[in-house]
């Protein structure tokens, strides 16, 4: 994706070179607690998974998959979590249609999909519906 602003430079500049420190485990555990209030187990698709830190927490309860527009982020997430987690690099509308993902609770980073910024919004696929949660995001670079 030549025009993709969410590649390595984004993660280095936006997070001061330390994405992991700026996104501590307690943050991901809090998000996971919300999702587990709706469904205790099953499959989970993290749309906008970045470097996979949320999935690192979620995989103890769910069979996880992650998607992000950033090739760099997906490579980092794969290095952290493969083969336990399946990853797709691409946009939401281009995800493979599969019953496996259609019934999943999903989380969504609103920096990747800024128009989906209401918690509990549903995503309709050709196979069915999945609940989506959108976590607020604020960019300091205007991206």
BAMIVEX-162571 format. One record per residue (C-alpha): residue number from 1; chain; x, y, z. Coordinates in nm, 4 decimals. Layout:
BEGIN
SITE   num   chaine          X          Y          Z
SITE   NUM        A          X          Y          Z
...
END
This chain:
BEGIN
SITE   num   chaine          X          Y          Z
SITE     1        A     0.0000     0.0000     0.0000
SITE     2        A     0.2144     0.2898    -0.1216
SITE     3        A    -0.0126     0.5632     0.0204
SITE     4        A    -0.0633     0.3953     0.3560
SITE     5        A     0.0329     0.6367     0.6373
SITE     6        A     0.0286     0.3560     0.8991
SITE     7        A     0.3617     0.1901     0.8253
SITE     8        A     0.6830     0.1721     1.0312
SITE     9        A     0.7423     0.5478     1.0369
SITE    10        A     0.3961     0.6028     1.1863
SITE    11        A     0.4619     0.3634     1.4739
SITE    12        A     0.8057     0.5104     1.5409
SITE    13        A     0.6962     0.8751     1.5377
SITE    14        A     0.3429     0.8513     1.6773
SITE    15        A     0.4467     0.6411     1.9758
SITE    16        A     0.7914     0.7850     2.0379
SITE    17        A     0.9535     0.4626     1.9234
SITE    18        A     0.7932     0.2646     2.2053
SITE    19        A     0.4494     0.1371     2.1062
SITE    20        A     0.4581    -0.1329     2.3749
SITE    21        A     0.5197     0.1121     2.6587
SITE    22        A     0.2531     0.3522     2.5318
SITE    23        A     0.0018     0.0630     2.5177
SITE    24        A     0.0438    -0.1235     2.8477
SITE    25        A    -0.1230    -0.4590     2.9220
SITE    26        A    -0.3739    -0.3057     3.1668
SITE    27        A    -0.5257    -0.1088     2.8755
SITE    28        A    -0.5841    -0.4251     2.6721
SITE    29        A    -0.7165    -0.6156     2.9746
SITE    30        A    -0.9760    -0.3402     3.0294
SITE    31        A    -1.0932    -0.3700     2.6659
SITE    32        A    -1.1030    -0.7465     2.6994
SITE    33        A    -1.3179    -0.7222     3.0116
SITE    34        A    -1.5795    -0.5265     2.8137
SITE    35        A    -1.5865    -0.7825     2.5332
SITE    36        A    -1.6003    -1.0766     2.7746
SITE    37        A    -1.9109    -0.9175     2.9254
SITE    38        A    -2.0848    -1.0030     2.5984
SITE    39        A    -1.9229    -1.3349     2.5096
SITE    40        A    -1.6896    -1.5404     2.7270
SITE    41        A    -1.5255    -1.7479     2.4527
SITE    42        A    -1.5374    -1.8260     2.0819
SITE    43        A    -1.3650    -1.6457     1.7983
SITE    44        A    -1.2438    -1.2880     1.7938
SITE    45        A    -1.1436    -1.0711     1.5011
SITE    46        A    -0.9422    -0.7608     1.5913
SITE    47        A    -0.9830    -0.5123     1.3072
SITE    48        A    -0.7018    -0.2602     1.3256
SITE    49        A    -0.4917    -0.4963     1.5390
SITE    50        A    -0.1684    -0.2927     1.4997
SITE    51        A     0.1198    -0.4846     1.6612
SITE    52        A    -0.1094    -0.7468     1.8168
SITE    53        A    -0.0915    -0.6465     2.1823
SITE    54        A    -0.4679    -0.6775     2.2381
SITE    55        A    -0.4660    -1.0201     2.0735
SITE    56        A    -0.1836    -1.1241     2.3054
SITE    57        A    -0.4277    -1.0805     2.5957
SITE    58        A    -0.7384    -1.2065     2.4135
SITE    59        A    -0.5958    -1.5386     2.2904
SITE    60        A    -0.6298    -1.6922     2.6346
SITE    61        A    -1.0113    -1.6730     2.5941
SITE    62        A    -1.0744    -1.6692     2.2177
SITE    63        A    -0.9551    -1.8202     1.8932
SITE    64        A    -0.8117    -1.4985     1.7494
SITE    65        A    -0.7508    -1.3361     1.4139
SITE    66        A    -0.6202    -0.9890     1.3374
SITE    67        A    -0.6395    -0.7481     1.0467
SITE    68        A    -0.4619    -0.4203     0.9832
SITE    69        A    -0.3950    -0.1957     0.6839
SITE    70        A    -0.0282    -0.1766     0.7839
SITE    71        A     0.2089    -0.4346     0.6395
SITE    72        A     0.4628    -0.3357     0.9069
SITE    73        A     0.2119    -0.3871     1.1908
SITE    74        A     0.1050    -0.7292     1.0618
SITE    75        A     0.4689    -0.8423     1.0345
SITE    76        A     0.5325    -0.7340     1.3952
SITE    77        A     0.2126    -0.9016     1.5193
SITE    78        A     0.2952    -1.2258     1.3371
SITE    79        A     0.6403    -1.2318     1.4947
SITE    80        A     0.4804    -1.1925     1.8389
SITE    81        A     0.1842    -1.4291     1.8089
SITE    82        A     0.2151    -1.6732     1.5160
SITE    83        A     0.1111    -1.9488     1.4773
SITE    84        A    -0.1576    -1.9050     1.7479
SITE    85        A    -0.3231    -1.6118     1.5689
SITE    86        A    -0.4172    -1.5724     1.2007
SITE    87        A    -0.3448    -1.2342     1.0399
SITE    88        A    -0.4719    -1.0534     0.7312
SITE    89        A    -0.3155    -0.7407     0.5878
SITE    90        A    -0.5781    -0.5246     0.4220
SITE    91        A    -0.8918    -0.3176     0.4603
SITE    92        A    -1.2168    -0.4163     0.6311
SITE    93        A    -1.4146    -0.4528     0.3086
SITE    94        A    -1.1506    -0.6822     0.1639
SITE    95        A    -1.1441    -0.9413     0.4426
SITE    96        A    -1.2102    -1.2975     0.3324
SITE    97        A    -1.5796    -1.3823     0.3719
SITE    98        A    -1.5981    -1.6741     0.6108
SITE    99        A    -1.8472    -1.8095     0.8598
SITE   100        A    -1.5526    -1.8463     1.0971
SITE   101        A    -1.5161    -1.4663     1.1263
SITE   102        A    -1.8776    -1.3600     1.0759
SITE   103        A    -1.9848    -1.4874     1.4168
SITE   104        A    -1.6868    -1.3383     1.5981
SITE   105        A    -1.6943    -1.0633     1.8537
SITE   106        A    -1.4603    -0.8023     1.7125
SITE   107        A    -1.2697    -0.5045     1.8324
SITE   108        A    -1.1880    -0.2180     1.6067
SITE   109        A    -0.9330     0.0570     1.6288
SITE   110        A    -1.0984     0.3785     1.5228
SITE   111        A    -0.7765     0.5223     1.3787
SITE   112        A    -0.8055     0.2617     1.1042
SITE   113        A    -1.1808     0.3021     1.0561
SITE   114        A    -1.2634     0.6533     1.1856
SITE   115        A    -1.6309     0.6450     1.0851
SITE   116        A    -1.6939     0.3494     1.3178
SITE   117        A    -1.6566     0.5262     1.6489
SITE   118        A    -1.9617     0.4044     1.8401
SITE   119        A    -1.9196     0.1092     2.0796
SITE   120        A    -2.1508    -0.1802     2.0027
SITE   121        A    -2.1899    -0.1031     1.6308
SITE   122        A    -2.2452    -0.4160     1.4229
SITE   123        A    -2.0610    -0.5107     1.1098
SITE   124        A    -2.2679    -0.6994     0.8539
SITE   125        A    -2.0880    -0.9496     0.6334
SITE   126        A    -2.2136    -1.1744     0.3577
SITE   127        A    -2.2166    -1.4558     0.6162
SITE   128        A    -2.3891    -1.2804     0.9038
SITE   129        A    -2.3246    -1.0229     1.1749
SITE   130        A    -2.0548    -0.9715     1.4306
SITE   131        A    -2.0558    -0.7298     1.7206
SITE   132        A    -1.7917    -0.4584     1.7020
SITE   133        A    -1.6465    -0.2315     1.9634
SITE   134        A    -1.4546     0.0765     1.8671
SITE   135        A    -1.1855     0.2127     2.0969
SITE   136        A    -1.1321     0.5884     2.0878
SITE   137        A    -0.8090     0.7067     1.9343
SITE   138        A    -0.6516     1.0488     1.9233
SITE   139        A    -0.3663     1.1255     1.6895
SITE   140        A    -0.1159     1.3935     1.7767
SITE   141        A     0.0077     1.4083     1.4168
SITE   142        A    -0.3304     1.4776     1.2589
SITE   143        A    -0.3353     1.1429     1.0750
END
